[in-house]
Amino acid sequence: SAASINAHPGKEIYDQYCYSCHNPGLNGAPRLGDAEAWAPRIAQGRAILLTSTLEGIAPAMPQRGLCLSCSDDDLAAAVDYMIEEGQ
């Protein structure tokens, strides 16, 4: 469908792996689309956000968001999706 063709490349990864904490805001996860929560994180820069995703953030953010089959590029696309939704 046209909607899926135009979907952000990171949305699929987000919808499979990231949503369970980032939609409800579990364990301090910034909620998708919450500009206030994302502003200070986005201000740190994409590289920091990607590193946090790859390495995890104790105690709540798991390494690679538990997507051990995801490539770094897959996870970068999910980060980009969340950044865009959070602005």
Disulfide bonds with the S-S distance in Angstrom:
Cys67-Cys70 1.78
